[in-house]
Amino acid sequence: MSERVEAVVTSSSVIIHQQQPSFVHYDHIHESMSSTTTPKTTHHHDITNGGISPTKSPLIATLNVMMTPIASPMKKAIESMQGYLEEFGHFTKLNPQEAWLPITESRNGNAYYAAFHTLSSGLGVQALVLPFAFTSLGWTWGILSLALAFSWQLYTLWLLIQLHESVPGMRFSRYLWLSMAAFGNKLGKVLALFPTMYLSGGTCVALIMIGGGTMKMFFQIVSENTTNLNHLSMTEWYLLFTISAIILAQLPNLNSIAGVSLVASLTAVSYCTMIWVVSIVKDRPRDISYDPLRTSLKKDYKSEIGQICSILNALGIIAFAFRGHNLVLEIQGTMPSSAKQPSRSPMWKGAKISYLIIALCLFPLAIGGYWAYGVLIPTNGGIMSALNKYHRNDTSKAILGATSLLIVFNSLTSFQIYAMPVFDNFEFRFTSNHNRPCPRWLRVVLRILFGCLAFFIAVALPFLPSLAGLLGGISLPITFAYPCIMWNLISKPKKYKAMWCLNWSLGVLGIVLSILQVFGAIWTIVTKGINANFFRPH
């Protein structure tokens, strides 16, 4: 008996030794993944079914022999040890560096936090441009394209949530990590690094423009040129907004801004609802039209290629409306996870709630906005600009002022969750080089520097919001294509089965649409032109 127990304890110690935490760098993610997928461990994930299929443990054979009353205490102890090992075998190889980084510094998130973060990152001012996409697509194709895009991105959202812990011993808490695990280190960086950093940093730049411009609009509405604030230049409004955003950005980690994300969610839902309700209640302009061909002629598209490119540009605007997939894995990384309660359960619960609310906002906004203004919707600003242009005199200042103020608060609070991956990347470089947490003073300095850089780009390139179609085309694979391809490469479903074919079809289609939309957006810019007012925001 003593020899058998000694053998069991020795076997357990070997397993525990194999599961010791390891320090993982970006440059070694693929190697770490490969090492964790070797058949040395006693358990493995059944990735296709999304669950855990433990192999038969050698401890079971020992327990079957030890059935005497004398062995009962030892039997219970070994059963407890087996449960612990099963739990530990499921859990990730802890990376000490993750405890130092803003995204994974705190892992006490829940479904409510996930809903707040997902809603704040998935619904924002980019939705206000949706009615403009209908001016090229028309009623039928506009509604159909919006519905298909929503269903498609909801499916890829589910794929990303499942892929978060799809490899034993790994938690992919960054989109870049998952891309490198699926495509390899070099190709994964090429495909994901620029788009994800652009979607984070570029969105922050756009929020400075929108927030600063809306602040000016708000004070013009409520003060009627009675205060000195109305004499501030647009650059000064950008600076005022940036200072406010930097102050709020000093919250340490992603979980600490859950309340901020809640405010962002409430304000986004509020102003989206207010804008489309006011638009459909008021009288429509007299010369309203819903004919997409008239839109093409009005914009001097003199060729069929121009009309096709305008349609592709509209599809890019719809794609750009569905943002936030570059933050899904980061949000899920803030949650605890175990074999009994994996992080995908609360994450998917929160995501379903948030995207139900997003659907209830986007569809009425797009359809109601197009019904209210037709092809008269301005290119810049979308339905908000149309509201101020056609109903500024017959709408109360309280409604216009409240709408503008809600957009300002939403821009200020949404800035935080989109800036967090940039902050995380800055601190990752420091912790990788120095093998210690980033000091508090350096964290403050890095965030101030990022705010200053975003402010400089906003002032230098104030015409960026007019590139919504182009930006939507560039970022489309992050949302619509890469998750499908990564699922097939990592989970390896059976070839030529339904899910394998569906994912490859959607992945290839997403990349083709991305290329076509970029081409269409560039053609539209060349033929229509943009006001490239460098360093002259207005």
Secondary structure, DSSP 8 states (H G I E B T S, - for coil): -HHHHHHHHHHHHHHHHHT------GGGHHHHHHHHTSTTSS--EETTTTEE-----HHHHHHHH--SGGGHHHHHHHHHHHHHHHHHHHS----GGGGGSTTTS-----HHHHHHHHHHHHSSGGGGGHHHHHHHHHHHHHHHHHHHHHHHHHHHHHHHHHHTT-STT----SHHHHHHHHH-HHHHHHHHHHHHHHHHHHHHHHHHHHHHHHHHHHHHHHHTT-SGGGG--HHHHHHHHHHHHHHHTTS-STGGGHHHHHHHHHHHHHHHHHHHHHHHHS---TT----HHHHHHHTT--SHHHHHHHHHHHHHHHHHHS--GGGHHHHHTTS---SSS-THHHHHHHHHHHHHHHHHHHHHHHHHHHHHHGGG--TTTHHHHHHHHHHTTTS-HHHHHHHHHHHHHHHHHHHHHHHHHHHHHHHHHHHHHHSS---HHHHHHHHHHHHHHHHHHHHH-TTGGGGHHHHHHHHHIIIIIHHHHHHHHHH---TTSHHHHHHHHHHHHHHHHHHHHHHHHHHHHHHH-----TT---
